[in-house]
Amino acid sequence: MSLLIRGGTVVTAEQTKRADIYCEDGVIKAVGEKLDVPSSATVVDAGGQYVMPGGIDPHTHMQLPFMGTVASEDFQTGTAAALAGGTTMIIDFVIPDPEEPLMDAYRKWRGWAEKSVSDYSFHVAITWWDQSVHDDMGTLARDHGVNSFKHFMAYKGAIMVSDEMMLASFGRCRELGAIATVHAENGEMVYYLQQELLKKGITGPEGHPQSRPPEVEGEAANRAIRVAEVLGTPVYIVHTSCKQSLEAITRARLEGQRVYGEALAGHLLIDDSVYYNDDFAYAAAHVMSPPFRSKEHQEALWRGLQSGNLQTTATDHCCFCAPQKAAGRGDFTKIPNGTSGVEDRMAVLWHHGVSTGRLTMNEFVRVTSTNAAQIFNIYPRKGSLDVGADADIVVWDPEASRTISAKTHHQNIDFNIFEGMTVKGVPSNTISQGKLVWKDGQLDVERGAGRYINRPTFSPAFDALKRKNALAAPKSVRRAEAAE
C-alpha cells in the first residue's frame, strides 16, 4: 500500500513549507518536492490545501458505563466519526468500578476497543486503593504501554478519590514515570450544593451549573497541583473550563512546575445559557462536567491556548441520547453527564481559532496533535510528519465549509452541541496508517483496523524532574550526642 500526497502545503507545529509526502506500509517514507515514487501509488491531490498531522483527541469516553446507562457511541462508530473530522487517534479511559482490579478493567476495555477503525490508547483511572492497585499500576506501565493515570476529584460515592488516595497514586506515578491526570472538581462541595439546590426545588438542568461553580473547579485544580508539587511529579488537568482553574495552572507553570492543561472545544465555544433553555431535552443534552461557563471564561481559555499555558484540546466525547438524558427529569443529579464532539473538534477550532487570528496554523497543529503526542510520549511517531512517523495525516481544505448538524454527522448521538454552526475549513482527506479512509465526504473504514498504541513511560519531562527532585530530596542533620 503506497500513497502520495501531492501539491499541498505541509504544516507542522514547527514550520510551513511546500512539499509532497510519500507513504508506504503505513509510515511516512519521504517528504519533499519531486519525489521518486512508484507509478502504482495512490495519488491524493492536495493542491491549494494544507497537509497536517492527523488530530489526536486525548480525552474520549467510548462505550462508557456511567450513571446507570452506557454511552451510545462505541469504539467503532466513535473512531469512524473521529476520522471523518480529521482525528486519527484517540486516548480513551479505562475506569474500574470501586474494588474492581485494574487489570480486569483494562482487559475489558481492550476487548471493547478491538473494533476500533483508527489507532487508540488508554489512560487508566484510579478509583480505589490497596496494594493490588499499586501493583497493577506497575504492570500496566511496564507491560501494557500505559503512561498516565486518571484521578476523579468529583462524583462522590462513586469514583471520587480522597486526598489520601491521590497522594498514594501520585507518588506511584512518579516512581513509574507516568503522568497523573486529574478531573478537578471538589466532589464534597458539589454534593453539598446539589442537595441544597434540590431542597430549594431546583430540579432541572439549570441546577447542574449552579452546583458546580467555577470556584469548585479552581479549588480542586489548585489542590491537585500542590499535591503534585510536593511529590515532584508532573500533572495534567483535563477539561479546564474556567479562569480559576487556568489561573492555578498558569501560576504553577510560572513557578517552574510541570503542569499541563487541556481545553475542550465545547468549553471554548458554548456558554452556560444553554442550561436555562425552557426545553428540558435541549438543556439536558448539554449536561456535562465541568459545565459550560459564561463567556468571560471562554475568552480566558482562548488566551490560555495562545499563551501556551493550555497545551492540548480535546472533546471529552461521551454520548448519551435524549431517552438516556431523560433519566434526570425531576432531578438534575441523575442526568448522565456527557456530550459529543470528536468529529467536530478540528473544524470548530480552525474556524474559531485560525480563521479569527487567535491561533496560527502551526499553533493549531500544536494544540490538536503535537503537544498531546509529546506529553503522552508518542512523538514523533504521532503528531509529526517526519520520515518514519505513522502515516496519520489530514489534508485540510481551508475554503470548503459545512454546517454541523446531528442529521448529517457520523457520531452515534441524536444531538450535536454545535448544531447549526457553519464552519469554513474542513478535512477533504484523512489518511490513517497510510490508507485513505475519508475522501470527499465518504468514509472507507475497516472494523478492527485500529491498533492499540503503547506509550512509553518516563517522557523527557521526567529527566528534568529527576534532577530537580534529587536536589530537593529530604536531608537529615547529623548531630553530636548531647553531653550527659
Secondary structure as UniProt FT lines:
FT   STRAND          2..6
FT   STRAND          9..11
FT   STRAND          16..18
FT   STRAND          20..24
FT   TURN            25..26
FT   STRAND          27..32
FT   TURN            39..40
FT   STRAND          42..45
FT   TURN            47..48
FT   STRAND          50..53
FT   STRAND          55..57
FT   TURN            62..63
FT   STRAND          65..66
FT   TURN            67..68
FT   STRAND          69..70
FT   HELIX           75..84
FT   TURN            85..86
FT   STRAND          87..94
FT   TURN            98..99
FT   HELIX           102..113
FT   TURN            114..115
FT   STRAND          119..125
FT   HELIX           131..143
FT   STRAND          148..152
FT   TURN            156..159
FT   HELIX           163..176
FT   STRAND          179..183
FT   HELIX           187..199
FT   TURN            200..201
FT   TURN            205..206
FT   HELIX           207..210
FT   HELIX           214..231
FT   STRAND          235..237
FT   HELIX           243..254
FT   TURN            255..256
FT   STRAND          259..264
FT   HELIX           265..269
FT   HELIX           272..276
FT   HELIX           280..285
FT   HELIX           295..307
FT   STRAND          312..314
FT   HELIX           322..325
FT   HELIX           326..328
FT   TURN            329..330
FT   HELIX           332..334
FT   TURN            342..344
FT   HELIX           345..349
FT   HELIX           350..354
FT   TURN            355..357
FT   HELIX           361..365
FT   HELIX           366..370
FT   HELIX           371..375
FT   TURN            376..377
FT   TURN            379..381
FT   TURN            387..388
FT   STRAND          393..403
FT   TURN            406..408
FT   TURN            417..420
FT   STRAND          422..432
FT   TURN            433..434
FT   STRAND          435..439
FT   TURN            440..441
FT   STRAND          442..443
FT   TURN            447..448
FT   HELIX           460..471
//
